[in-house]
Amino acid sequence: MIVKGYINSTLEELEKLYDEHKSLKKDIYYSKLALLELCGWIEESFDSIIKTSISSKIKSGSYRKILQDLIKRNHGFQFSSNFRPMLIQALGLQKAEKIELKLDSAGKVQILATTLGNLKKVRDDNAHTFIRGTTTTIQTPSVTRAQFALIYPIIKEFEKEVKK
């Protein structure tokens, strides 16, 4: 089950810490940490949707192992290259398409995919650098929290539809 309490409180705390101090280095620390926390939460949430929604429907040990391996091989949080392939492999092409079409009728899949793409770009730009005492561009924790608020209900809808 996808729960927002922990990640929401973590992002709130990082935003508060960011707002309370006057250090450029700490700005970067809190911003990077908020971004990494959200991206990790998204990846774990996608894995959890597949695991908790499908595992009870699988009866044999060999197929449970296939499901575990599918989740273990996923190392990312992009919609098209990470989540959709897991949905297709776990649910089948027809059911995955049905879920996606239902959510996409309100533009939710596009919002999710675009937001995840934006997060990946910022994460990649910042995950492969270190703080050198010079200014770097990174989104603030408040922007990261806003992205979370935008995608959380969509991820919950995916979870609900996968469980059906």
N, C-alpha and C positions, 0 to 999 in steps of 0.2 A: 504494500500500500504506500502510495506517495504521500508524504507528509511534509508540510511546509514550515512547521514550527521552528525546527532547529536551524535550517538555512536562513529563514527570515530573521530570527534573532541574531544570528551571526552577522548577517549583512547590516542589520540595524546597529549592532555594536561597532562594527568597522566604520560605518558612516559617522557615528557619534565620535569615535576616536579621531577620525579624519577632521571633523569639524572643530574639535576642541584644542588642537595644538597649532603650532606655528613653524613646524619643521618641514622643509621640502622633502628630506629623506623619509620622514614618517608619512607624508602625503603619498609618496610612491609605495612605501611598504603596505599601507592600508588599502590603497587602490589595487595593487597587485594581488594582495591576499583576497580581497572581495571577489575579484575576477576569477581567480583560481578556485575559490570555494564554490562559486556558482557553477563553473564549468564542470567541476568534479561532481557536484550534486546532480546536474543534468545527466551526465553519463551514468551515474549510479541509478538514477530514476528510470532511465530507459532499460537498463539491465533488470531492474526490479519489476517493471511492467511485464517484461517477457517471462521472468522467472515465476513470479507469484501468480500471474494470470494463466499460465500454461501448465505449470508443473503438476497441478492437481488433476489435470485432464490426461496426463500421460501415465500409463499403467506399468510399462516394462522398464526394468533397470537400464537396458541398453539404450532406450530412447531418452530416458532421463539423462544419461551420460551425453548423448548428442546435444540435448538442450544445454547442459552445463558447459560443454565445449563451445557451443555457439556463443554463449554469453561471455565466456573467458576470452574468446578471440576478438571481441569488440573492444577497441581502444580509441574511442572518440565519441563525439556528441553531435555530429552533423546529421541532419535529417536524411538526406539522400544517400550518403555513403555509410552511415552507421545504423540509424534506427530503422529506416525502411527495410534494408536487407534482413535485419533480425526479425522484423514483423513478417516478412514474406517467408522466411525459412521456418519460423515457428508456427505461423497460422495458415500458410498457403497463400498463393498469389491472389486468388479470388476474394478471400476474406480480408486480406490486407488492403486490396483495392476498394472494397466496399466501405471499410472504415475510413480510408483516406478520402474517398469521394463524399462521404457524409460530412466530414469535418471541413472539407475544402469548399463545400457549397456556401459556407459563411466566410471563406477566405482565411480560415484558421491555419491550414497547412502552410500557406504562403507566408503568413505572419511568423509562424514558428521557424520555418526554413530560413527566412531572411534574418530574423533575430539571431538564430544560431550561427549563421554565416558571419554576421557582424561580430558576434562574440569570439568566434574562432580567429578572425583576423586580428582583433585586438589582443587576444590571448597569445597567439603566435608571435606577434610583434614584441610582446613583453616577456614571454617565457624564454626567449632566446637572447636576452640581454641581461646585464647586471647594472647595478646602480654605481655610477662613477663620480658622483658629486656634481654632475651637470644635469640640467633639466631634461626631462624626457616627457613625452606626451603619453598620457594614460587617462582613461576615463575614471571619473570619481566614483566612490562607492554608491553615491546616490543614483548615478546613471545605471550602474550594475543592478541596484535594487529595482529600478524602474523596468529594466529588461526582465528581471525575475517576475515582477508583478504582471507583465504582459504575457509571458509564456506559461506560467504556472497553471492557469485554468485550461489551457490547451493541452498540456501534458496530462492533466487530470481527466480530460475528456477522452484522450487516447486510452488511458488506463481503464476507464469505464467501458469503452467499446470493446477493448481486447478481452475483458472479463466475460462478455456476453457469450 
